[in-house]
């Protein structure tokens, strides 16, 4: 995987809609946090062409971001809060 710190991050329609969905459940997540999770993750897993970056957002929860590499940018497919304990973060 190429170094992600300087690559542009773009969002699918689903990912853009997800900001309101997670807000409904009490998580105020912003584009900057999603990008930071990709650029400086605690851990990254891969399944096929998709990457799963994870980074703590508070003492109990972490943000998990599913994305793909494209030629000139990174495309966020979706993201969601998870319990840190489950992922060992």
Secondary structure as UniProt FT lines:
FT   TURN            5..6
FT   STRAND          8..11
FT   HELIX           13..24
FT   TURN            25..26
FT   HELIX           31..39
FT   STRAND          43..47
FT   TURN            48..49
FT   STRAND          50..56
FT   STRAND          61..69
FT   STRAND          73..83
FT   HELIX           84..87
//
